[in-house]
């Protein structure tokens, strides 16, 4: 993972030491926090001072990705003997946290210090010229005020549903029915009497038949609609309060007092 380096330049060693302690209290490991009276050369550790100007330039060139205007400005201010604190972090969030701690501890505004010391070379002059072209006035230094606004939208998400699925289920049923059945009975009655004319008339061959019948159960099925199931939607609304945080940039304006030498002050007083 590529590390990031956060740099803070302080007026005094006491302020720099206080910043180091605040970084440690915030959870930054001491092995990844360096402090030096001037600026550490590439690879130097905390507590080892270096006055080598090439080391100063080399450090900031490696920090800002080459020999550029920002690296030169930081190097020029650092050469003035201020104490420097560097914090090596892994993420952008840690870098922002470390920068806030250094600012709260009193880290200097490098661009303001460079102007106060009268740092002027081809690079800074080029920057001033470019800034004047952009702004059309003064030094052209600007601080952007950025404010986040909360925007709440809506999206539809599927939270559930109901599906109707029909299937055929067989179940046993019972029904009782009374069935009638006929049976032919034969009864013989012995008699002993003289035959009459009627008996002689029926005394011939003949045939008499009596049939039997029985009821059988007949099964038939008829379908009836006994229930209807339908699907619909009932829409309800609810109000939800969204709680979030937004960020904005606050710019503090600080007047820098001018410097007047004693001879000039005396002349002004006499006048």
Beta strands, then each sheet from edge to edge (+ up, - down):
strand 1: 4-10
strand 2: 33-36
strand 3: 83-89
sheet 1: 1+ 3- 2+
end
